[in-house]
């Protein structure tokens, strides 16, 4: 579990820096952009993670494979199940 947390923490920071660089800006301006849109970068990323969770859920349900919401939340990039719950509702 620690490896997943470390990977996604690393990925989060790298992704934010890469997005800013691809847009020809820096992390501070990108953060301001999200603020102007009425959300934070974290909220945006968590929304993508919730969407990914829903796709995983549908795939597992369709294949009738065993899974837990906790397992899918971690596979979707949430650090903890509680973070998933907070982002979902």
Number of C-alpha atoms within 10 A of each C-alpha: 9 7 8 14 15 12 13 18 15 11 13 16 11 12 13 17 17 15 14 17 13 9 10 10 13 15 15 10 12 20 17 14 14 15 12 10 9 9 13 16 16 14 13 12 16 20 15 14 21 21 14 17 23 15 14 18 17 12 12 15 12 9 9 9 8 7 12 9 14 15 13 21 24 20 16 21 23 25 19 14 15 12 13 23 14 9 16 13 5
